[in-house]
Amino acid sequence: MFEQLVLTVYGIVWGPVMLLLLLGTGIFLTIGLKGMTIRRIPYAFKQLLKGRKGSGEGEVSPFNALMTSLSSTVGTGNIAGVATAITLGGPGALFWMWCTALVGMATKFAEAVLAVNYRETDSLGKKVGGPMYYIKNGLGNNWKWLGILFAIFGSLAGFGLANTVQSHEVSRVLAENYHIPSHYSGLVMALLVGMVLLGGIKRIASVAGKLVPLMTIVYVISTFLLLLSFYEAIPGAIALIVDSAFNGTAATGGFAGAAMIAGLRAGVARGIFSNESGLGSAPIAHAAAETDSPVRQGTIAMLGTFIDTLVICTMTGLVLVASGAWSGDLVGANMTRSVFTEGLPFGDTIFTLSLVLFAFTTMLGWSYYGERCAEFLLGPKVITPFRILWVVGIYTGTQMEGGIVWKLADILNGMMAFPNLIALLFLSPVVFALTKEYFADEEDAAVAAKES
């Protein structure tokens, strides 16, 4: 009875209305920004390279703020989520993931602009922000209840999506591949995460700033080497991805076939799950950046979606399609793992290490999100109890059974999006105005520099 109720609510929360709202908000913001988030990608990377040192008040550098947000988005979804999307919707699902990411960059940009613009200094002297703050400060106290709803969902969602579920997956993989008992893996993970959390956002950002680039580079290089081994199949794979996005995919091998609408829905859903554009999590990290410009931090923030989906998920998807693994009998992470195991020396070890690191950094990034949401509700006094519960939850996850907890986590995660998307739409004029002013000043400065 309870399981059926959860599945029903899940179907409502992550049904067509939610997907259209997320996608529609991204399209609206992309148009309102006149395609700036796509045109300014080179500019954004330039700002990222400059962002290792901050230029304003905040807790972490702009670069490490992005690494913190990436630590939560670059996770098991980049490995298992892409495979799941292709299983449900065929190769065309990857095309729709690309489209979701392109408009999702505008959503992520707007979230970060508002987070920095409306952030506050808490009683401990730290810069804090995110959807709950830009709802309260941007829409006014009459809308504070909406910010409270976001904070409630955000503080609870992490315990499922990024805590118990992640540690459960890691312990399961380690037990299957290396026969490590879940008690041991649970204790080690809890200890390592606890040591990082003691240092707060500065230590989380410092660890993320080192681990995220490293694990991303290792994973991208590994998938690149795999693509080299069947490079002749890449043009055909790209053609298949585009063709099946509009014409559906016929049954082949162990694949049951999928209509165009199935590919669209799977691609949009898994794309959003992967890069979290519109869910309101990433702006919590960007609000802590040492910056005096909301727009500059927004350009850096939008790269999170670019790197997560247009780079990492694309590499995974191309490997699965070009290798032919997508039409086999395996699904999810096992599909990706099979290609790594067969195509690379020590491929199984590389795959397992990637999965473990992706999950570990997700636990770190989401701990900060949940902590900030809890602080918004109950004040700084809740920080220490929250961290203790978070560490305990990591161990608990290794001892529990998977299943319905995934759906519960997804429901809470999806419910975060409703308050956030409402705020983004209502506050979009602020985003447009700040962006126009910023780039007008940039152009004036460039002209002055040339004349001098």
BATI-800502 format. One record per residue (C-alpha): z, y, x; chain. Coordinates in Angstrom, 2 decimals, decimal comma. Layout:
REM BATI-800502
<node up="Z" north="Y" east="X" ch="A"/>
...
This chain:
REM BATI-800502
<node up="0,00" north="0,00" east="0,00" ch="A"/>
<node up="1,01" north="2,44" east="2,76" ch="A"/>
<node up="-1,98" north="1,45" east="4,88" ch="A"/>
<node up="-4,36" north="2,03" east="1,97" ch="A"/>
<node up="-2,80" north="5,46" east="1,35" ch="A"/>
<node up="-3,28" north="6,41" east="4,99" ch="A"/>
<node up="-6,92" north="5,30" east="4,93" ch="A"/>
<node up="-7,53" north="7,30" east="1,74" ch="A"/>
<node up="-6,02" north="10,47" east="3,21" ch="A"/>
<node up="-7,96" north="9,92" east="6,43" ch="A"/>
<node up="-11,19" north="9,72" east="4,45" ch="A"/>
<node up="-10,38" north="13,05" east="2,77" ch="A"/>
<node up="-9,22" north="14,90" east="5,89" ch="A"/>
<node up="-12,14" north="13,72" east="8,04" ch="A"/>
<node up="-14,68" north="13,59" east="5,24" ch="A"/>
<node up="-17,91" north="15,60" east="4,88" ch="A"/>
<node up="-16,04" north="18,80" east="3,90" ch="A"/>
<node up="-14,09" north="18,91" east="7,18" ch="A"/>
<node up="-17,11" north="18,09" east="9,30" ch="A"/>
<node up="-19,21" north="20,73" east="7,54" ch="A"/>
<node up="-16,41" north="23,30" east="7,91" ch="A"/>
<node up="-16,07" north="22,64" east="11,64" ch="A"/>
<node up="-19,81" north="22,63" east="12,21" ch="A"/>
<node up="-20,38" north="25,59" east="9,87" ch="A"/>
<node up="-17,74" north="27,71" east="11,62" ch="A"/>
<node up="-19,39" north="27,00" east="14,96" ch="A"/>
<node up="-22,82" north="27,97" east="13,63" ch="A"/>
<node up="-21,44" north="31,15" east="12,02" ch="A"/>
<node up="-19,72" north="32,22" east="15,25" ch="A"/>
<node up="-22,78" north="31,37" east="17,36" ch="A"/>
<node up="-24,96" north="33,57" east="15,15" ch="A"/>
<node up="-22,35" north="36,34" east="15,03" ch="A"/>
<node up="-22,17" north="36,33" east="18,83" ch="A"/>
<node up="-26,01" north="36,36" east="18,97" ch="A"/>
<node up="-26,12" north="33,18" east="21,02" ch="A"/>
<node up="-23,97" north="34,72" east="23,76" ch="A"/>
<node up="-22,07" north="31,48" east="24,42" ch="A"/>
<node up="-25,30" north="29,70" east="25,27" ch="A"/>
<node up="-26,99" north="32,57" east="27,12" ch="A"/>
<node up="-23,91" north="33,32" east="29,21" ch="A"/>
<node up="-23,22" north="29,82" east="30,57" ch="A"/>
<node up="-24,12" north="30,86" east="34,18" ch="A"/>
<node up="-21,89" north="33,93" east="33,79" ch="A"/>
<node up="-19,05" north="31,70" east="32,57" ch="A"/>
<node up="-19,28" north="29,46" east="35,66" ch="A"/>
<node up="-19,23" north="32,57" east="37,83" ch="A"/>
<node up="-16,01" north="33,69" east="36,12" ch="A"/>
<node up="-14,55" north="30,21" east="36,53" ch="A"/>
<node up="-15,10" north="30,28" east="40,29" ch="A"/>
<node up="-13,41" north="33,68" east="40,41" ch="A"/>
<node up="-10,62" north="32,38" east="38,20" ch="A"/>
<node up="-8,60" north="30,54" east="40,83" ch="A"/>
<node up="-6,62" north="33,77" east="41,13" ch="A"/>
<node up="-5,41" north="35,63" east="38,07" ch="A"/>
<node up="-5,86" north="39,32" east="37,40" ch="A"/>
<node up="-3,16" north="40,09" east="34,86" ch="A"/>
<node up="0,02" north="38,88" east="33,20" ch="A"/>
<node up="0,38" north="35,17" east="32,51" ch="A"/>
<node up="1,81" north="31,89" east="33,74" ch="A"/>
<node up="-1,18" north="30,11" east="35,35" ch="A"/>
<node up="-4,54" north="31,03" east="36,85" ch="A"/>
<node up="-7,57" north="31,20" east="34,52" ch="A"/>
<node up="-9,00" north="28,16" east="36,36" ch="A"/>
<node up="-5,85" north="26,08" east="35,83" ch="A"/>
<node up="-5,68" north="27,17" east="32,19" ch="A"/>
<node up="-9,11" north="25,56" east="31,71" ch="A"/>
<node up="-8,02" north="22,47" east="33,66" ch="A"/>
<node up="-4,96" north="22,17" east="31,40" ch="A"/>
<node up="-7,13" north="22,33" east="28,29" ch="A"/>
<node up="-9,60" north="19,85" east="29,83" ch="A"/>
<node up="-6,73" north="17,51" east="30,65" ch="A"/>
<node up="-6,26" north="16,97" east="26,91" ch="A"/>
<node up="-9,93" north="16,81" east="25,91" ch="A"/>
<node up="-11,30" north="14,70" east="28,78" ch="A"/>
<node up="-9,75" north="11,43" east="27,66" ch="A"/>
<node up="-10,50" north="8,00" east="26,26" ch="A"/>
<node up="-12,89" north="9,64" east="23,78" ch="A"/>
<node up="-15,33" north="10,29" east="26,63" ch="A"/>
<node up="-15,41" north="6,56" east="27,36" ch="A"/>
<node up="-14,64" north="4,74" east="24,12" ch="A"/>
<node up="-15,53" north="7,54" east="21,70" ch="A"/>
<node up="-19,16" north="7,83" east="22,82" ch="A"/>
<node up="-19,61" north="4,07" east="22,57" ch="A"/>
<node up="-18,06" north="4,11" east="19,10" ch="A"/>
<node up="-20,41" north="6,90" east="17,96" ch="A"/>
<node up="-23,46" north="4,98" east="19,18" ch="A"/>
<node up="-22,18" north="1,78" east="17,56" ch="A"/>
<node up="-21,81" north="3,53" east="14,20" ch="A"/>
<node up="-24,83" north="5,82" east="14,29" ch="A"/>
<node up="-27,19" north="4,49" east="16,92" ch="A"/>
<node up="-28,45" north="6,40" east="20,01" ch="A"/>
<node up="-29,23" north="9,42" east="17,79" ch="A"/>
<node up="-25,50" north="10,07" east="17,52" ch="A"/>
<node up="-25,60" north="11,40" east="21,09" ch="A"/>
<node up="-28,18" north="14,03" east="20,07" ch="A"/>
<node up="-25,87" north="15,27" east="17,30" ch="A"/>
<node up="-22,97" north="15,32" east="19,77" ch="A"/>
<node up="-25,06" north="17,73" east="21,88" ch="A"/>
<node up="-25,73" north="19,96" east="18,88" ch="A"/>
<node up="-22,03" north="19,94" east="17,94" ch="A"/>
<node up="-21,11" north="20,96" east="21,49" ch="A"/>
<node up="-23,60" north="23,84" east="21,62" ch="A"/>
<node up="-22,13" north="25,50" east="18,52" ch="A"/>
<node up="-18,62" north="24,29" east="19,43" ch="A"/>
<node up="-18,74" north="26,46" east="22,54" ch="A"/>
<node up="-18,67" north="29,53" east="20,26" ch="A"/>
<node up="-15,65" north="28,13" east="18,42" ch="A"/>
<node up="-13,78" north="27,46" east="21,67" ch="A"/>
<node up="-14,72" north="30,94" east="22,93" ch="A"/>
<node up="-13,38" north="32,62" east="19,77" ch="A"/>
<node up="-10,15" north="30,59" east="19,90" ch="A"/>
<node up="-9,40" north="31,68" east="23,47" ch="A"/>
<node up="-10,31" north="35,34" east="22,81" ch="A"/>
<node up="-7,88" north="35,49" east="19,89" ch="A"/>
<node up="-5,20" north="33,52" east="21,75" ch="A"/>
<node up="-5,11" north="36,01" east="24,65" ch="A"/>
<node up="-5,54" north="39,06" east="22,43" ch="A"/>
<node up="-2,62" north="38,18" east="20,13" ch="A"/>
<node up="-0,30" north="36,36" east="22,56" ch="A"/>
<node up="3,38" north="37,25" east="22,89" ch="A"/>
<node up="6,11" north="37,18" east="25,53" ch="A"/>
<node up="8,90" north="34,80" east="24,50" ch="A"/>
<node up="12,63" north="35,24" east="25,15" ch="A"/>
<node up="12,22" north="33,42" east="28,48" ch="A"/>
<node up="9,67" north="36,01" east="29,64" ch="A"/>
<node up="6,66" north="33,66" east="29,38" ch="A"/>
<node up="3,31" north="34,41" east="27,77" ch="A"/>
<node up="2,76" north="32,18" east="24,74" ch="A"/>
<node up="-0,01" north="32,06" east="22,18" ch="A"/>
<node up="-2,36" north="29,95" east="20,12" ch="A"/>
<node up="-3,42" north="29,69" east="16,47" ch="A"/>
<node up="0,12" north="30,10" east="15,12" ch="A"/>
<node up="0,41" north="33,43" east="16,96" ch="A"/>
<node up="-3,01" north="34,84" east="16,13" ch="A"/>
<node up="-2,46" north="33,88" east="12,50" ch="A"/>
<node up="0,87" north="35,73" east="12,44" ch="A"/>
<node up="-0,16" north="38,73" east="14,54" ch="A"/>
<node up="-3,79" north="38,95" east="13,49" ch="A"/>
<node up="-3,59" north="38,20" east="9,77" ch="A"/>
<node up="-0,08" north="39,61" east="9,27" ch="A"/>
<node up="3,29" north="38,26" east="8,17" ch="A"/>
<node up="1,95" north="37,36" east="4,73" ch="A"/>
<node up="-0,04" north="34,65" east="6,47" ch="A"/>
<node up="2,78" north="33,43" east="8,72" ch="A"/>
<node up="3,19" north="30,37" east="6,49" ch="A"/>
<node up="-0,27" north="29,26" east="7,61" ch="A"/>
<node up="0,80" north="29,54" east="11,25" ch="A"/>
<node up="3,92" north="27,51" east="10,45" ch="A"/>
<node up="1,74" north="24,77" east="8,94" ch="A"/>
<node up="-0,38" north="24,67" east="12,08" ch="A"/>
<node up="2,73" north="24,47" east="14,28" ch="A"/>
<node up="4,18" north="21,60" east="12,20" ch="A"/>
<node up="0,98" north="19,59" east="12,39" ch="A"/>
<node up="0,53" north="20,43" east="16,09" ch="A"/>
<node up="4,05" north="19,44" east="17,13" ch="A"/>
<node up="3,73" north="16,09" east="15,33" ch="A"/>
<node up="0,09" north="15,24" east="16,09" ch="A"/>
<node up="0,66" north="14,99" east="19,82" ch="A"/>
<node up="3,15" north="12,15" east="19,42" ch="A"/>
<node up="0,40" north="10,04" east="17,95" ch="A"/>
<node up="-2,90" north="11,22" east="19,38" ch="A"/>
<node up="-1,78" north="11,98" east="22,93" ch="A"/>
<node up="1,51" north="10,18" east="23,41" ch="A"/>
<node up="2,11" north="6,75" east="21,87" ch="A"/>
<node up="-1,58" north="5,95" east="21,39" ch="A"/>
<node up="-2,55" north="6,92" east="24,95" ch="A"/>
<node up="0,32" north="5,02" east="26,59" ch="A"/>
<node up="-0,41" north="2,01" east="24,35" ch="A"/>
<node up="-4,04" north="1,94" east="25,50" ch="A"/>
<node up="-3,10" north="2,24" east="29,17" ch="A"/>
<node up="-0,49" north="-0,53" east="28,98" ch="A"/>
<node up="-2,95" north="-2,79" east="27,12" ch="A"/>
<node up="-5,69" north="-2,29" east="29,74" ch="A"/>
<node up="-3,28" north="-2,83" east="32,65" ch="A"/>
<node up="-1,87" north="-5,96" east="31,02" ch="A"/>
<node up="-5,33" north="-7,43" east="30,35" ch="A"/>
<node up="-6,85" north="-6,61" east="33,74" ch="A"/>
<node up="-3,91" north="-6,76" east="36,14" ch="A"/>
<node up="-1,26" north="-8,69" east="34,16" ch="A"/>
<node up="1,23" north="-5,83" east="34,44" ch="A"/>
<node up="3,95" north="-6,18" east="31,75" ch="A"/>
<node up="4,03" north="-3,27" east="29,29" ch="A"/>
<node up="7,73" north="-2,64" east="30,07" ch="A"/>
<node up="6,85" north="-1,75" east="33,66" ch="A"/>
<node up="3,78" north="0,34" east="32,89" ch="A"/>
<node up="5,71" north="2,16" east="30,16" ch="A"/>
<node up="8,60" north="3,02" east="32,45" ch="A"/>
<node up="6,31" north="4,23" east="35,25" ch="A"/>
<node up="4,24" north="6,41" east="32,92" ch="A"/>
<node up="7,34" north="7,89" east="31,30" ch="A"/>
<node up="8,85" north="8,65" east="34,71" ch="A"/>
<node up="5,68" north="10,28" east="36,07" ch="A"/>
<node up="5,10" north="12,42" east="32,99" ch="A"/>
<node up="8,79" north="13,38" east="32,89" ch="A"/>
<node up="8,68" north="14,58" east="36,49" ch="A"/>
<node up="5,72" north="16,83" east="35,69" ch="A"/>
<node up="7,21" north="18,19" east="32,45" ch="A"/>
<node up="10,37" north="19,34" east="34,26" ch="A"/>
<node up="8,26" north="22,05" east="35,93" ch="A"/>
<node up="6,86" north="23,37" east="32,65" ch="A"/>
<node up="3,38" north="24,85" east="32,30" ch="A"/>
<node up="3,14" north="25,85" east="35,96" ch="A"/>
<node up="3,56" north="22,26" east="37,16" ch="A"/>
<node up="1,41" north="20,82" east="34,35" ch="A"/>
<node up="-1,36" north="23,27" east="35,24" ch="A"/>
<node up="-0,97" north="22,54" east="38,96" ch="A"/>
<node up="-1,28" north="18,78" east="38,44" ch="A"/>
<node up="-4,16" north="19,25" east="36,00" ch="A"/>
<node up="-5,89" north="21,59" east="38,44" ch="A"/>
<node up="-5,98" north="18,78" east="41,00" ch="A"/>
<node up="-6,39" north="15,65" east="38,86" ch="A"/>
<node up="-8,96" north="16,84" east="36,30" ch="A"/>
<node up="-11,66" north="17,94" east="38,80" ch="A"/>
<node up="-11,06" north="14,78" east="40,87" ch="A"/>
<node up="-11,28" north="12,32" east="37,99" ch="A"/>
<node up="-14,26" north="14,16" east="36,48" ch="A"/>
<node up="-16,19" north="14,09" east="39,76" ch="A"/>
<node up="-15,41" north="10,38" east="40,32" ch="A"/>
<node up="-16,51" north="9,48" east="36,80" ch="A"/>
<node up="-19,70" north="11,58" east="36,88" ch="A"/>
<node up="-20,70" north="10,20" east="40,29" ch="A"/>
<node up="-20,08" north="6,65" east="39,08" ch="A"/>
<node up="-22,23" north="7,12" east="35,98" ch="A"/>
<node up="-24,91" north="8,84" east="38,10" ch="A"/>
<node up="-25,05" north="5,81" east="40,41" ch="A"/>
<node up="-25,37" north="3,56" east="37,38" ch="A"/>
<node up="-28,27" north="5,67" east="36,07" ch="A"/>
<node up="-30,00" north="5,40" east="39,45" ch="A"/>
<node up="-29,98" north="1,61" east="39,13" ch="A"/>
<node up="-32,13" north="1,78" east="35,98" ch="A"/>
<node up="-33,76" north="5,16" east="36,44" ch="A"/>
<node up="-37,09" north="3,90" east="35,03" ch="A"/>
<node up="-35,44" north="3,45" east="31,63" ch="A"/>
<node up="-34,07" north="7,02" east="31,42" ch="A"/>
<node up="-37,19" north="8,74" east="29,93" ch="A"/>
<node up="-37,38" north="6,02" east="27,26" ch="A"/>
<node up="-33,67" north="6,37" east="26,57" ch="A"/>
<node up="-33,96" north="10,12" east="26,01" ch="A"/>
<node up="-36,96" north="9,60" east="23,73" ch="A"/>
<node up="-35,01" north="6,98" east="21,75" ch="A"/>
<node up="-32,00" north="9,32" east="21,40" ch="A"/>
<node up="-34,14" north="12,14" east="19,98" ch="A"/>
<node up="-36,29" north="9,89" east="17,78" ch="A"/>
<node up="-33,37" north="8,01" east="16,23" ch="A"/>
<node up="-31,54" north="11,30" east="15,56" ch="A"/>
<node up="-34,20" north="12,11" east="12,94" ch="A"/>
<node up="-35,56" north="8,69" east="11,97" ch="A"/>
<node up="-32,55" north="6,41" east="12,19" ch="A"/>
<node up="-32,34" north="3,27" east="14,31" ch="A"/>
<node up="-33,70" north="-0,16" east="13,48" ch="A"/>
<node up="-31,59" north="-3,27" east="14,03" ch="A"/>
<node up="-31,93" north="-4,77" east="17,50" ch="A"/>
<node up="-29,85" north="-7,27" east="19,44" ch="A"/>
<node up="-26,29" north="-7,14" east="18,16" ch="A"/>
<node up="-26,82" north="-3,69" east="16,63" ch="A"/>
<node up="-27,00" north="-3,62" east="12,82" ch="A"/>
<node up="-29,18" north="-0,51" east="12,52" ch="A"/>
<node up="-28,25" north="2,96" east="11,24" ch="A"/>
<node up="-29,78" north="5,65" east="9,05" ch="A"/>
<node up="-30,20" north="9,25" east="10,20" ch="A"/>
<node up="-27,18" north="10,40" east="8,17" ch="A"/>
<node up="-25,00" north="7,78" east="9,91" ch="A"/>
<node up="-26,03" north="9,11" east="13,30" ch="A"/>
<node up="-25,39" north="12,69" east="12,21" ch="A"/>
<node up="-21,93" north="11,94" east="10,88" ch="A"/>
<node up="-20,91" north="9,77" east="13,86" ch="A"/>
<node up="-22,21" north="12,30" east="16,39" ch="A"/>
<node up="-20,52" north="15,29" east="14,78" ch="A"/>
<node up="-17,22" north="13,47" east="14,23" ch="A"/>
<node up="-16,94" north="11,96" east="17,71" ch="A"/>
<node up="-18,17" north="15,17" east="19,34" ch="A"/>
<node up="-15,41" north="17,17" east="17,69" ch="A"/>
<node up="-12,83" north="14,49" east="18,47" ch="A"/>
<node up="-13,87" north="14,63" east="22,12" ch="A"/>
<node up="-14,03" north="18,38" east="22,81" ch="A"/>
<node up="-11,53" north="19,52" east="20,12" ch="A"/>
<node up="-13,51" north="22,69" east="19,32" ch="A"/>
<node up="-11,99" north="24,11" east="16,15" ch="A"/>
<node up="-8,81" north="22,04" east="16,17" ch="A"/>
<node up="-6,81" north="24,87" east="17,77" ch="A"/>
<node up="-5,28" north="22,96" east="20,68" ch="A"/>
<node up="-7,09" north="24,47" east="23,71" ch="A"/>
<node up="-6,24" north="28,15" east="22,97" ch="A"/>
<node up="-2,55" north="27,32" east="23,45" ch="A"/>
<node up="-3,30" north="26,63" east="27,12" ch="A"/>
<node up="-5,62" north="29,61" east="27,56" ch="A"/>
<node up="-2,98" north="31,97" east="26,14" ch="A"/>
<node up="-0,91" north="31,31" east="29,28" ch="A"/>
<node up="-3,70" north="32,45" east="31,65" ch="A"/>
<node up="-3,16" north="35,28" east="34,11" ch="A"/>
<node up="-5,78" north="37,61" east="32,69" ch="A"/>
<node up="-6,16" north="41,11" east="31,34" ch="A"/>
<node up="-9,35" north="40,31" east="29,41" ch="A"/>
<node up="-9,48" north="38,07" east="26,32" ch="A"/>
<node up="-13,28" north="37,86" east="26,52" ch="A"/>
<node up="-13,37" north="36,88" east="30,19" ch="A"/>
<node up="-10,93" north="34,05" east="29,47" ch="A"/>
<node up="-13,02" north="33,13" east="26,43" ch="A"/>
<node up="-16,10" north="32,59" east="28,60" ch="A"/>
<node up="-14,07" north="30,30" east="30,85" ch="A"/>
<node up="-12,63" north="28,46" east="27,85" ch="A"/>
<node up="-16,03" north="27,66" east="26,34" ch="A"/>
<node up="-16,88" north="25,68" east="29,49" ch="A"/>
<node up="-14,32" north="23,10" east="28,33" ch="A"/>
<node up="-16,70" north="22,03" east="25,57" ch="A"/>
<node up="-19,70" north="22,19" east="27,92" ch="A"/>
<node up="-18,07" north="19,99" east="30,58" ch="A"/>
<node up="-16,46" north="17,56" east="28,15" ch="A"/>
<node up="-19,45" north="16,82" east="25,90" ch="A"/>
<node up="-22,64" north="18,10" east="27,52" ch="A"/>
<node up="-21,74" north="16,64" east="30,91" ch="A"/>
<node up="-19,24" north="13,76" east="30,69" ch="A"/>
<node up="-20,12" north="12,37" east="27,24" ch="A"/>
<node up="-23,83" north="12,74" east="28,04" ch="A"/>
<node up="-23,46" north="10,69" east="31,21" ch="A"/>
<node up="-21,62" north="7,96" east="29,31" ch="A"/>
<node up="-24,18" north="7,98" east="26,50" ch="A"/>
<node up="-27,20" north="7,82" east="28,83" ch="A"/>
<node up="-25,65" north="4,89" east="30,69" ch="A"/>
<node up="-25,10" north="2,97" east="27,44" ch="A"/>
<node up="-28,58" north="3,64" east="26,07" ch="A"/>
<node up="-30,60" north="3,28" east="29,29" ch="A"/>
<node up="-28,82" north="0,05" east="30,21" ch="A"/>
<node up="-29,38" north="-1,44" east="26,76" ch="A"/>
<node up="-25,65" north="-2,07" east="26,30" ch="A"/>
<node up="-25,71" north="-0,12" east="23,01" ch="A"/>
<node up="-27,57" north="-2,97" east="21,27" ch="A"/>
<node up="-25,25" north="-5,70" east="22,54" ch="A"/>
<node up="-22,28" north="-7,32" east="20,85" ch="A"/>
<node up="-19,54" north="-5,30" east="22,57" ch="A"/>
<node up="-18,04" north="-2,15" east="21,01" ch="A"/>
<node up="-15,88" north="0,79" east="22,08" ch="A"/>
<node up="-14,41" north="0,90" east="25,57" ch="A"/>
<node up="-15,47" north="-2,70" east="26,24" ch="A"/>
<node up="-19,13" north="-1,67" east="25,90" ch="A"/>
<node up="-18,75" north="0,97" east="28,61" ch="A"/>
<node up="-16,63" north="-1,31" east="30,75" ch="A"/>
<node up="-19,29" north="-4,03" east="30,74" ch="A"/>
<node up="-21,88" north="-1,66" east="32,26" ch="A"/>
<node up="-19,46" north="-0,51" east="34,97" ch="A"/>
<node up="-18,45" north="-4,10" east="35,81" ch="A"/>
<node up="-22,02" north="-5,37" east="36,08" ch="A"/>
<node up="-23,59" north="-2,31" east="37,70" ch="A"/>
<node up="-21,13" north="-1,11" east="40,35" ch="A"/>
<node up="-19,14" north="-2,67" east="43,18" ch="A"/>
<node up="-15,51" north="-2,53" east="42,07" ch="A"/>
<node up="-16,88" north="-1,18" east="38,78" ch="A"/>
<node up="-14,07" north="-2,71" east="36,75" ch="A"/>
<node up="-11,47" north="-0,99" east="38,96" ch="A"/>
<node up="-13,27" north="2,36" east="38,75" ch="A"/>
<node up="-13,48" north="2,04" east="34,98" ch="A"/>
<node up="-9,80" north="1,15" east="34,63" ch="A"/>
<node up="-8,73" north="3,95" east="36,97" ch="A"/>
<node up="-10,81" north="6,46" east="34,98" ch="A"/>
<node up="-9,30" north="5,30" east="31,71" ch="A"/>
<node up="-5,74" north="5,49" east="33,09" ch="A"/>
<node up="-6,21" north="8,97" east="34,60" ch="A"/>
<node up="-7,94" north="10,31" east="31,48" ch="A"/>
<node up="-5,07" north="9,06" east="29,32" ch="A"/>
<node up="-2,38" north="10,33" east="31,72" ch="A"/>
<node up="-3,75" north="13,87" east="31,83" ch="A"/>
<node up="-4,11" north="13,85" east="28,03" ch="A"/>
<node up="-0,40" north="13,10" east="27,76" ch="A"/>
<node up="0,33" north="16,07" east="30,03" ch="A"/>
<node up="-1,93" north="18,57" east="28,28" ch="A"/>
<node up="-0,79" north="17,69" east="24,79" ch="A"/>
<node up="2,87" north="17,80" east="25,78" ch="A"/>
<node up="2,42" north="21,53" east="26,39" ch="A"/>
<node up="0,62" north="22,03" east="23,07" ch="A"/>
<node up="3,35" north="20,25" east="21,13" ch="A"/>
<node up="6,08" north="22,08" east="23,02" ch="A"/>
<node up="4,61" north="25,50" east="22,19" ch="A"/>
<node up="4,25" north="24,55" east="18,52" ch="A"/>
<node up="7,86" north="23,37" east="18,42" ch="A"/>
<node up="9,02" north="26,58" east="20,13" ch="A"/>
<node up="7,17" north="28,67" east="17,53" ch="A"/>
<node up="9,12" north="26,86" east="14,80" ch="A"/>
<node up="12,60" north="26,59" east="16,36" ch="A"/>
<node up="12,71" north="28,85" east="19,43" ch="A"/>
<node up="13,15" north="28,07" east="23,17" ch="A"/>
<node up="16,25" north="25,94" east="22,49" ch="A"/>
<node up="13,96" north="23,12" east="21,33" ch="A"/>
<node up="12,07" north="22,81" east="24,64" ch="A"/>
<node up="14,43" north="20,38" east="26,43" ch="A"/>
<node up="14,95" north="18,06" east="23,41" ch="A"/>
<node up="11,18" north="18,05" east="22,82" ch="A"/>
<node up="10,47" north="17,02" east="26,42" ch="A"/>
<node up="13,01" north="14,19" east="26,19" ch="A"/>
<node up="11,46" north="12,93" east="22,95" ch="A"/>
<node up="8,01" north="13,16" east="24,50" ch="A"/>
<node up="8,99" north="10,98" east="27,47" ch="A"/>
<node up="10,72" north="8,46" east="25,19" ch="A"/>
<node up="7,61" north="8,38" east="23,01" ch="A"/>
<node up="5,45" north="7,39" east="25,98" ch="A"/>
<node up="7,53" north="4,28" east="26,62" ch="A"/>
<node up="7,73" north="3,52" east="22,89" ch="A"/>
<node up="3,95" north="3,58" east="22,64" ch="A"/>
<node up="3,64" north="0,74" east="25,15" ch="A"/>
<node up="5,86" north="-1,48" east="22,99" ch="A"/>
<node up="4,19" north="-0,87" east="19,64" ch="A"/>
<node up="1,17" north="-2,39" east="17,96" ch="A"/>
<node up="-2,02" north="-0,36" east="17,61" ch="A"/>
<node up="-3,79" north="0,06" east="14,30" ch="A"/>
<node up="-2,68" north="2,43" east="11,59" ch="A"/>
<node up="-0,99" north="4,77" east="14,08" ch="A"/>
<node up="-4,48" north="5,84" east="15,20" ch="A"/>
<node up="-5,35" north="6,94" east="11,67" ch="A"/>
<node up="-2,02" north="8,79" east="11,25" ch="A"/>
<node up="-2,61" north="10,66" east="14,50" ch="A"/>
<node up="-6,15" north="11,56" east="13,46" ch="A"/>
<node up="-4,92" north="12,85" east="10,08" ch="A"/>
<node up="-2,37" north="15,18" east="11,68" ch="A"/>
<node up="-4,93" north="16,28" east="14,25" ch="A"/>
<node up="-7,44" north="17,07" east="11,53" ch="A"/>
<node up="-4,89" north="18,97" east="9,46" ch="A"/>
<node up="-4,39" north="21,32" east="12,43" ch="A"/>
<node up="-7,99" north="22,41" east="12,00" ch="A"/>
<node up="-7,66" north="23,82" east="8,48" ch="A"/>
<node up="-5,29" north="26,73" east="9,31" ch="A"/>
<node up="-7,15" north="27,39" east="12,56" ch="A"/>
<node up="-10,61" north="27,56" east="10,99" ch="A"/>
<node up="-9,38" north="29,90" east="8,24" ch="A"/>
<node up="-7,99" north="32,24" east="10,92" ch="A"/>
<node up="-11,19" north="32,07" east="12,99" ch="A"/>
<node up="-13,33" north="33,06" east="10,02" ch="A"/>
<node up="-11,06" north="35,92" east="8,93" ch="A"/>
<node up="-10,61" north="37,23" east="12,48" ch="A"/>
<node up="-14,24" north="36,78" east="13,56" ch="A"/>
<node up="-14,89" north="40,59" east="13,33" ch="A"/>
<node up="-12,22" north="41,05" east="16,01" ch="A"/>
<node up="-13,97" north="38,50" east="18,25" ch="A"/>
<node up="-17,37" north="40,12" east="17,73" ch="A"/>
<node up="-16,03" north="43,63" east="18,42" ch="A"/>
<node up="-14,13" north="42,65" east="21,58" ch="A"/>
<node up="-17,14" north="40,73" east="22,91" ch="A"/>
<node up="-19,57" north="43,59" east="22,27" ch="A"/>
<node up="-17,24" north="46,09" east="23,96" ch="A"/>
<node up="-16,62" north="43,83" east="26,97" ch="A"/>
<node up="-20,27" north="43,16" east="27,78" ch="A"/>
<node up="-21,21" north="46,80" east="27,16" ch="A"/>
<node up="-18,63" north="47,78" east="29,81" ch="A"/>
<node up="-19,97" north="45,03" east="32,11" ch="A"/>
<node up="-23,51" north="46,36" east="31,79" ch="A"/>
<node up="-22,35" north="49,96" east="32,39" ch="A"/>
<node up="-20,50" north="48,83" east="35,51" ch="A"/>
<node up="-23,59" north="46,98" east="36,78" ch="A"/>
<node up="-25,78" north="50,06" east="36,27" ch="A"/>
<node up="-23,22" north="52,27" east="38,05" ch="A"/>
<node up="-23,09" north="49,82" east="40,96" ch="A"/>
<node up="-26,89" north="49,88" east="41,36" ch="A"/>
<node up="-27,02" north="53,69" east="41,24" ch="A"/>
<node up="-24,34" north="54,01" east="43,90" ch="A"/>
